[in-house]
Amino acid sequence: MIKAGIIGSTGYAGVELARLLLQRDDVEIVWYGSRSYVGEDFASIYRNVAHAVDAVCSDDDMEKLADLADVIFTATPQGFCASKVTEEILSKAKVIDLSADFRIKDVNIYEKWYKITHAAPQFIEEAVYGLPEINRDQVAKARLIANPGCYPTCSFLSIYPLAKEGLIDPDTLIIDAKSGTSGAGRSAKTANLYCEVNESMKAYGVASHRHTPEIEEQLSYVAGKPVTVSFTPHLVPMDRGILVTAYANLTKPVTTEEIKAVYDRYYGEEYFIRVLPAGMPPETRWVKGSNFADVSFKLDPRTNRVIMMGAIDNMVKGAAGQAIQNMNLMFGLPENTGLKQIPAFP
């Protein structure tokens, strides 16, 4: 039995962690941490887990939790995990951080984009970027996981095979991404009110979104050189889902069949990545509520470009599901344990 604690359990990613873990017989949630609801019944806040949870929310004391749990999930704002994690905590429990605190290896870049001082730079090098399809072996041996962001997960998985094979020029890469409103978190913000979001779409974080350096760093590892991308996210009036459409120049003539063969070679054995037929656009509705990532592409000979497309559920593969996928690897379990949910439709 794996004993798990969730700090930030009353945020959207936190309750998604709870929802997925509560469906397992091999995991016991021993801590529902919440800064805003200490002492309140968790099931009174999220009635979807009524009869499944009989626990009150605790505070965010990671030191105390480390004595009770085998793994700690921190579904918290940037800066929290770095300010709390210590060598003593890591010696007792594995930590999977869903914030950006340990995703970026260059602390100066992190501080520039997130506008905060990093509280634990001594752990940055050790932290493993938790994209299992790429870093599976390192994840299995890690004690500190930097769970990837939702936009970077969808963007990277859509682009990775062609970037790795050198079939695209990364300096020409443009990423257009769209997300449901749950990606902004549960905190009350005027810009996310129903009347502000419904029947409308908008770009935000234009040329300044904080996931940009994370995408660039991971693609730079693949390309073997620094990569700079144009990344523009958009907010769409739906609860869940991320759709990425990325464009890049081809480096040599290539056929649709050859590109499809590359995607199949990289992802053919991956349980959670579904390579769609060439030219079939992924749709967020076909991944909702699941840990699957749907990817596809379309050649555009007229412009000598390729369009790479991907769709994920931002709360599952983009957050909680991927965190649990990492946990499974860290505890030597089959990667898809507890994550076989079929996408919910309609």
C-alpha positions as CSV (number, residue, x, y, z in Angstrom):
1,M,0.0,0.0,0.0
2,I,1.4,3.4,-1.1
3,K,0.7,6.2,1.4
4,A,0.2,9.4,-0.5
5,G,-0.2,13.0,0.7
6,I,-1.6,15.8,-1.4
7,I,-0.7,19.4,-0.5
8,G,-3.0,21.8,-2.4
9,S,-5.7,19.1,-2.5
10,T,-8.5,21.7,-2.9
11,G,-7.2,23.2,-6.1
12,Y,-8.3,21.7,-9.4
13,A,-5.1,19.6,-9.9
14,G,-5.2,18.5,-6.3
15,V,-8.8,17.2,-6.4
16,E,-8.0,15.5,-9.7
17,L,-5.2,13.7,-8.0
18,A,-7.6,12.7,-5.3
19,R,-10.2,11.5,-7.8
20,L,-7.7,9.3,-9.6
21,L,-6.0,7.9,-6.5
22,L,-9.3,7.2,-4.8
23,Q,-10.1,4.7,-7.5
24,R,-7.1,2.5,-6.6
25,D,-6.8,-0.2,-4.0
26,D,-3.1,0.1,-3.7
27,V,-3.0,3.7,-2.6
28,E,-4.1,5.4,0.6
29,I,-4.4,9.1,0.8
30,V,-3.2,10.0,4.3
31,W,-3.2,13.8,3.9
32,Y,-5.5,16.3,2.2
33,G,-3.6,19.6,2.5
34,S,-5.2,22.9,2.0
35,R,-4.3,26.4,3.1
36,S,-7.8,27.7,2.7
37,Y,-9.9,24.9,4.2
38,V,-8.0,23.6,7.2
39,G,-10.4,21.6,9.4
40,E,-13.2,21.4,6.9
41,D,-14.5,18.1,5.5
42,F,-12.9,17.5,2.1
43,A,-16.1,15.9,0.8
44,S,-18.0,19.0,1.7
45,I,-15.8,21.1,-0.6
46,Y,-15.9,18.5,-3.5
47,R,-19.1,16.5,-3.3
48,N,-18.1,14.3,-6.2
49,V,-16.0,12.3,-3.7
50,A,-18.8,12.0,-1.1
51,H,-18.8,8.5,0.5
52,A,-15.3,8.0,-0.8
53,V,-13.5,10.4,1.6
54,D,-14.0,10.7,5.3
55,A,-11.2,13.2,6.1
56,V,-10.8,16.8,7.0
57,C,-8.3,19.1,5.3
58,S,-4.9,19.5,7.0
59,D,-2.4,22.3,6.7
60,D,0.6,22.2,4.5
61,D,3.2,20.9,6.9
62,M,5.5,19.0,4.6
63,E,7.8,18.0,7.4
64,K,5.0,16.3,9.4
65,L,3.6,14.7,6.2
66,A,7.0,13.2,5.3
67,D,6.7,11.0,8.4
68,L,3.4,9.7,7.3
69,A,3.6,9.4,3.5
70,D,5.7,7.5,0.9
71,V,5.0,10.1,-1.7
72,I,4.0,13.8,-1.4
73,F,2.3,15.6,-4.3
74,T,2.5,19.4,-4.1
75,A,-0.2,20.9,-6.3
76,T,0.6,24.4,-5.2
77,P,1.5,27.8,-6.6
78,Q,5.1,28.5,-7.7
79,G,7.5,28.9,-4.9
80,F,5.8,26.8,-2.3
81,C,7.6,23.5,-2.8
82,A,11.0,25.1,-3.2
83,S,10.4,27.0,0.1
84,K,9.5,23.8,2.0
85,V,11.5,20.9,0.6
86,T,14.5,19.8,2.6
87,E,17.1,17.0,2.5
88,E,15.3,15.5,5.5
89,I,12.0,15.4,3.7
90,L,13.5,13.9,0.6
91,S,15.2,11.2,2.7
92,K,11.8,10.1,4.0
93,A,9.4,10.6,1.1
94,K,9.4,11.0,-2.6
95,V,8.2,14.4,-3.8
96,I,6.3,15.1,-7.0
97,D,5.9,18.8,-7.6
98,L,3.2,20.0,-10.0
99,S,4.4,23.6,-9.9
100,A,7.3,25.0,-12.0
101,D,9.8,25.2,-9.1
102,F,12.1,22.5,-10.5
103,R,11.3,22.3,-14.2
104,I,13.8,24.8,-15.4
105,K,17.5,24.0,-14.8
106,D,18.8,27.6,-15.1
107,V,17.8,29.4,-11.9
108,N,18.3,32.8,-13.5
109,I,15.8,32.0,-16.2
110,Y,13.3,30.7,-13.7
111,E,13.6,33.8,-11.6
112,K,13.3,36.1,-14.6
113,W,10.1,34.5,-15.9
114,Y,8.4,33.8,-12.6
115,K,9.5,37.0,-10.8
116,I,10.4,35.2,-7.6
117,T,13.7,34.2,-5.9
118,H,14.2,30.4,-6.0
119,A,14.3,29.1,-2.4
120,A,16.0,25.7,-3.1
121,P,18.4,25.9,-6.0
122,Q,20.5,23.1,-4.5
123,F,17.8,20.6,-5.6
124,I,17.3,21.9,-9.2
125,E,20.0,19.7,-10.7
126,E,18.7,16.6,-9.0
127,A,15.1,17.1,-9.9
128,V,14.0,15.0,-12.9
129,Y,11.7,16.5,-15.5
130,G,8.7,14.1,-15.3
131,L,7.8,13.5,-18.8
132,P,7.7,9.7,-18.7
133,E,7.8,9.1,-22.4
134,I,11.1,10.9,-22.6
135,N,12.8,10.4,-19.2
136,R,11.3,7.1,-18.1
137,D,14.6,5.6,-16.7
138,Q,15.5,8.8,-14.7
139,V,12.0,9.1,-13.3
140,A,12.1,5.5,-12.0
141,K,15.2,6.4,-9.9
142,A,14.2,9.9,-8.8
143,R,13.2,11.2,-5.4
144,L,12.1,14.6,-6.7
145,I,10.0,15.0,-9.8
146,A,9.3,18.3,-11.6
147,N,5.9,17.5,-13.1
148,P,5.7,19.2,-16.5
149,G,3.4,22.0,-17.3
150,C,0.2,21.3,-19.4
151,Y,1.2,23.4,-22.4
152,P,4.7,22.1,-22.5
153,T,3.5,18.5,-22.2
154,C,1.2,18.8,-25.2
155,S,3.6,21.0,-27.2
156,F,6.6,18.8,-26.7
157,L,4.8,15.5,-27.4
158,S,3.4,16.9,-30.6
159,I,6.8,18.1,-31.8
160,Y,9.4,15.8,-30.3
161,P,9.7,13.0,-32.9
162,L,10.3,15.4,-35.8
163,A,12.6,17.6,-33.7
164,K,14.6,14.6,-32.6
165,E,15.0,13.4,-36.2
166,G,16.1,16.8,-37.4
167,L,13.2,17.0,-39.9
168,I,12.2,20.5,-38.7
169,D,14.1,23.7,-38.3
170,P,13.4,24.6,-34.6
171,D,14.2,28.2,-35.2
172,T,11.1,28.5,-37.3
173,L,8.8,26.9,-34.8
174,I,5.5,28.6,-33.9
175,I,3.3,27.1,-31.3
176,D,-0.4,28.1,-31.1
177,A,-2.1,26.6,-28.1
178,K,-5.6,26.7,-26.6
179,S,-6.7,25.8,-23.1
180,G,-9.9,25.4,-21.1
181,T,-10.4,27.7,-18.1
182,S,-9.4,25.1,-15.4
183,G,-5.8,25.7,-16.5
184,A,-6.0,29.0,-14.7
185,G,-6.7,27.3,-11.3
186,R,-9.6,27.7,-8.8
187,S,-8.7,31.1,-7.4
188,A,-11.3,33.8,-8.1
189,K,-10.1,36.1,-10.9
190,T,-12.3,38.6,-12.8
191,A,-10.9,37.5,-16.1
192,N,-12.1,34.0,-15.6
193,L,-15.7,34.7,-14.5
194,Y,-18.4,33.1,-16.6
195,C,-19.5,36.3,-18.3
196,E,-15.9,37.2,-19.1
197,V,-15.1,33.9,-20.7
198,N,-18.4,32.6,-22.2
199,E,-18.9,33.1,-25.9
200,S,-15.4,34.5,-26.4
201,M,-11.8,33.5,-27.1
202,K,-8.7,35.5,-26.4
203,A,-4.9,35.2,-26.6
204,Y,-3.1,35.9,-23.3
205,G,0.5,35.9,-22.1
206,V,1.5,36.9,-25.6
207,A,5.3,36.7,-26.0
208,S,5.5,36.4,-22.2
209,H,3.8,33.2,-21.0
210,R,5.8,31.5,-18.3
211,H,5.7,28.1,-20.0
212,T,7.8,29.4,-22.9
213,P,11.2,28.8,-21.3
214,E,10.2,25.3,-20.2
215,I,9.2,24.4,-23.8
216,E,12.4,26.0,-25.1
217,E,14.7,24.2,-22.7
218,Q,13.2,20.8,-23.4
219,L,13.4,21.3,-27.2
220,S,17.0,22.5,-26.8
221,Y,18.0,19.2,-25.3
222,V,16.4,17.4,-28.2
223,A,17.9,19.7,-30.9
224,G,21.3,19.8,-29.3
225,K,21.4,23.6,-29.5
226,P,19.5,26.6,-28.0
227,V,15.9,26.8,-29.3
228,T,13.7,29.9,-29.3
229,V,10.0,29.5,-30.1
230,S,7.1,31.8,-30.7
231,F,4.4,30.5,-28.2
232,T,1.0,32.0,-27.9
233,P,-1.7,30.5,-25.6
234,H,-5.4,31.2,-25.9
235,L,-8.3,30.8,-23.4
236,V,-11.4,29.1,-24.7
237,P,-14.7,28.7,-23.0
238,M,-14.6,25.0,-21.9
239,D,-13.7,23.4,-18.6
240,R,-10.9,21.0,-19.7
241,G,-8.5,20.4,-22.6
242,I,-5.5,21.7,-24.4
243,L,-5.1,21.8,-28.2
244,V,-1.7,22.6,-29.8
245,T,-1.1,23.4,-33.4
246,A,2.6,23.9,-34.1
247,Y,4.2,25.0,-37.4
248,A,7.8,24.6,-38.6
249,N,9.9,24.6,-41.8
250,L,11.1,21.2,-43.0
251,T,14.8,20.7,-43.3
252,K,14.5,18.3,-46.3
253,P,11.9,16.9,-48.7
254,V,9.9,14.2,-46.9
255,T,6.7,12.3,-47.6
256,T,3.6,11.9,-45.4
257,E,4.4,8.2,-45.1
258,E,7.9,8.9,-43.9
259,I,6.7,11.4,-41.2
260,K,4.0,9.0,-40.1
261,A,6.7,6.3,-39.8
262,V,8.7,8.5,-37.5
263,Y,5.8,9.1,-35.2
264,D,5.0,5.4,-35.1
265,R,8.6,4.5,-34.3
266,Y,8.7,6.9,-31.4
267,Y,5.3,6.3,-30.0
268,G,4.2,2.9,-31.2
269,E,4.9,1.3,-27.9
270,E,3.6,4.2,-25.7
271,Y,0.4,3.3,-24.0
272,F,-0.7,6.9,-23.5
273,I,0.2,8.5,-26.8
274,R,-2.2,7.8,-29.7
275,V,-0.8,8.6,-33.1
276,L,-3.8,9.5,-35.3
277,P,-3.9,9.0,-39.1
278,A,-2.0,11.6,-41.0
279,G,-4.1,14.7,-41.5
280,M,-6.7,13.8,-38.8
281,P,-6.8,16.8,-36.4
282,P,-6.9,15.8,-32.7
283,E,-9.9,17.0,-30.7
284,T,-10.0,17.8,-27.0
285,R,-13.3,15.9,-26.6
286,W,-11.7,12.6,-27.4
287,V,-9.2,12.9,-24.5
288,K,-11.3,14.5,-21.8
289,G,-11.0,12.8,-18.4
290,S,-8.1,10.6,-19.6
291,N,-4.3,10.4,-19.5
292,F,-4.1,10.0,-23.3
293,A,-2.4,12.4,-25.7
294,D,-3.6,12.4,-29.3
295,V,-1.0,13.6,-31.8
296,S,-1.1,14.0,-35.6
297,F,0.4,16.1,-38.4
298,K,-0.2,17.5,-41.9
299,L,2.4,18.2,-44.5
300,D,2.0,21.5,-46.4
301,P,4.2,21.2,-49.5
302,R,3.1,24.7,-50.7
303,T,5.0,26.4,-47.8
304,N,7.5,23.6,-47.1
305,R,6.2,23.4,-43.6
306,V,4.7,20.7,-41.4
307,I,1.8,21.3,-39.0
308,M,2.1,19.2,-35.8
309,M,-1.0,18.8,-33.7
310,G,-1.8,17.5,-30.2
311,A,-4.6,17.3,-27.7
312,I,-4.6,16.4,-24.0
313,D,-6.8,16.9,-20.9
314,N,-4.9,19.6,-19.1
315,M,-6.0,18.3,-15.7
316,V,-4.9,14.7,-16.3
317,K,-2.0,14.2,-18.8
318,G,-1.3,17.9,-18.2
319,A,-1.2,17.6,-14.4
320,A,-2.5,15.0,-12.1
321,G,-2.5,12.0,-14.4
322,Q,1.1,12.5,-15.4
323,A,2.0,13.0,-11.8
324,I,0.5,9.6,-11.0
325,Q,2.2,8.1,-14.1
326,N,5.5,9.3,-12.6
327,M,4.5,7.9,-9.2
328,N,3.9,4.5,-10.8
329,L,7.4,4.5,-12.3
330,M,9.0,5.6,-9.0
331,F,7.4,2.7,-7.1
332,G,8.1,0.1,-9.8
333,L,4.5,-0.3,-10.9
334,P,3.2,-0.7,-14.5
335,E,3.0,2.8,-15.8
336,N,-0.7,2.8,-16.6
337,T,-1.8,1.5,-13.2
338,G,-4.9,3.4,-12.2
339,L,-4.8,5.5,-15.4
340,K,-6.7,3.3,-17.9
341,Q,-9.8,5.5,-17.8
342,I,-11.4,5.8,-21.3
343,P,-12.1,9.4,-22.3
344,A,-15.6,10.5,-21.2
345,F,-18.0,11.4,-24.1
346,P,-20.2,13.2,-24.5
